[in-house]
Amino acid sequence: MTNSLTRRDFLQHSTLAAAAAFAPRVYAQNEPAQSPAEIVNCGVMGLSRGMAHVQRILESNKQAKLTHICDVDQKRLDAGMKGVEAKDKDAKPKLVQDFRRMLDDKSLDAIFIATCNHWHAPATILACKAGKHVYVEKPGSHNAAEGQLMVEAARKYERVVQLGNQRRTWPAMREAIEKLHGGAIGKVRYARCTYNSERGSIGKGKPAAVPDGLDWNIWQGPAPERDYLDNIVHYNWHWRWHWGGGELANNGPHAIDIARWGLNVDAPKHISHVAGRYHFDDDQETPDTGVVTFDFGHCGMAWDYSSCHAHRDEKRPMVAFSGDEGSLHIADGASYQFYDRLGKATESGSSEGGEGEHIRNFLTCIRTGETPNSEIEIGQKSVLLCHLGNIAYRAGRVINFDPDTRKIIGDDDAQQYWGREYRPGWEPSV
C-alpha cells in the first residue's frame, strides 16, 4: 500500500499549536511509515485493556512484533513488562510513559490505543499524522465531533484505522447478520438491546496527592486540567462527562453496533434518553439506569440498560431483532438463535469470540490494503448513536437529527454537547 502524501504535504498539514508547555509535538520530521511486507511493528498504549492486545500481538505467529508498550502509570508499565516476559521471554519492547515517544520511532508501523475515552481520538489523529496505522478501542471518540475528525484523519493520511468492536469479525455474528439481511425473519422492524450489570458506588472523591509513578499531566492530556481526586483513576473516569460517556459509551457500542448493522441503517431522525442516577448518591454524573430510543423512520432501535442491578431473573439477549416473520436473538457471547412468529426456535449458530481475529484482520489489512471489518467510519457511525443518546439525556429532551447533514436540528442548547473544550495546544486538527 503506497502513501500519496509528499513530504511537503505532510509538513504543511502536521503542525499543531503549542500554546501549552505540554502541548503535542510536531511530527514534521517523520515520513509516514510504509506498510511492511511481512511483520507489522506494533506499540500498545494503555496497559489494562491493552494487555489483551499485547497478548494477541505476541500470539500473532510472526504477523506482528511488539516493539513498544506504554502507560502513564509506572506500576502498570512494570506489571505489563512482566506479563510480556511471562508470555514471550524473547520479546524486548521499549517501555514508555509518554505515547509520543512511540510516534517518534519511524520503525513503528501501528499503534493500539486502549486508554480512557478522552484520549482515543486525539491519539488516533496524532498517530495518523505520524504515519502510523491505528487499532483503537471503543468508543474511539469522546464526542461526536471527534468521530468525524478521526475519519478525516484516516482518509487524509491513508491509514488503516480499526475500531475495537470485535463482534464485527466474529464468524457467528457475520453469519447471523447475513441471514438477517437475506430475509430470514422477513422485513426487520425493530432491534432491542439489553445491558445489565451490578456496579457499586464510586463514592465521593477527595483531593489527594498524585500516586507515585503516575504522570497525571499526561493522563489528562487533551482534557482541560483538573485537580487529582482519589476516586477517578483507573476506572471511575467512565462516569464523569469530562473524561467518559457513561455506560452508553462504555458498553453501548457493542450492542448498538450489532443493531445498526442488522437493521442496515445509518443515522436516526429522532433520539430520546429517559434515565437517571437512581442507585447511589455519589460523584457519578452519568445515569445508571435508562432506555435510549432511536427512530430511523422505517424502523427503530432501543438500548435498555441497568448498571447497578444485574436482573438475574431475566434472560434477555444482548440484541433481539423483530421481523414480520420471526425474530433473531444475539447472545452476549458469540452465538445466535432464530425464532418463527410462534416463538419456535429454528436455526442457530455459534463461533469463537474474543478480539484475536479482529486484531488479525487489522494486521492483515495493513499488509494488503484491504478495508478492515470495522473501519473507523463504520465504527463511528454506530458510536454516533451513543453520543446522540448522551446529548438527549444531557439536554433533557428528544433530539431531532438530520441524517443527511449530520446535524442536530434547531437546538443550540443540545448542540453544545456535540464537541468539547480542550487544554490549550491539544485541540485535535487534521
C-alpha positions, 0 to 999 in steps of 0.5 A: 500500500503506497502513501500519496502524501509528499513530504511537503504535504505532510509538513504543511498539514502536521503542525499543531499549536503549542500554546501549552508547555505540554502541548503535542509535538510536531511530527514534521520530521517523520515520513509516514511509515510504509506498510511492511511486507511481512511483520507489522511493528506494533506499540500498545498504549494503555496497559489494562485493556491493552494487555489483551492486545499485547497478548494477541500481538505476541500470539500473532505467529510472526504477523506482528512484533511488539516493539513498544508498550506504554502507560502513564502509570509506572506500576502498570508499565512494570506489571505489563513488562512482566506479563510480556516476559511471562508470555514471550521471554524473547520479546524486548519492547521499549517501555514508555510513559509518554505515547509520543515517544512511540510516534517518534520511532519511524520503525513503528508501523501501528499503534493500539490505543486502549486508554480512557475515552478522552484520549482515543481520538486525539491519539488516533489523529496524532498517530495518523499524522505520524504515519502510523496505522491505528487499532483503537478501542471503543468508543474511539471518540469522546464526542461526536465531533471527534468521530468525524475528525478521526475519519478525516484523519484516516482518509487524509493520511491513508491509514488503516484505522480499526475500531475495537468492536470485535463482534464485527469479525466474529464468524457467528455474528457475520453469519447471523447478520447475513441471514438477517439481511437475506430475509430470514425473519422477513422485513426487520422492524425493530432491534432491542438491546439489553445491558445489565450489570451490578456496579457499586458506588464510586463514592465521593472523591477527595483531593489527594496527592498524585500516586507515585509513578503516575504522570497525571499531566499526561493522563489528562492530556487533551482534557482541560486540567483538573485537580487529582481526586482519589476516586477517578483513576483507573476506572471511575473516569467512565462516569464523569462527562469530562473524561467518559460517556457513561455506560452508553459509551462504555458498553453501548457500542457493542450492542448498538453496533450489532443493531445498526448493522442488522437493521442496515441503517445509518443515522436516526431522525429522532433520539430520546434518553429517559434515565437517571442516577437512581442507585447511589448518591455519589460523584457519578454524573452519568445515569445508571439506569435508562432506555435510549430510543432511536427512530430511523423512520422505517424502523427503530432501535432501543438500548435498555440498560441497568448498571447497578442491578444485574436482573438475574431473573431475566434472560434477555439477549444482548440484541433481539431483532423483530421481523414480520416473520420471526425474530433473531436473538444475539447472545452476549457471547458469540452465538445466535438463535432464530425464532418463527412468529410462534416463538419456535426456535429454528436455526442457530449458530455459534463461533469463537469470540474474543478480539484475536481475529479482529486484531488479525484482520487489522494486521492483515489489512495493513499488509494488503490494503484491504478495508478492515471489518470495522473501519473507523467510519463504520465504527463511528457511525454506530458510536454516533448513536451513543453520543446522540443518546448522551446529548438527549439525556444531557439536554433533557429532551428528544433530539431531532437529527438530520441524517443527511447533514449530520446535524442536530436540528434547531437546538443550540442548547443540545448542540453544545454537547456535540464537541468539547473544550480542550487544554490549550495546544491539544485541540485535535486538527487534521 
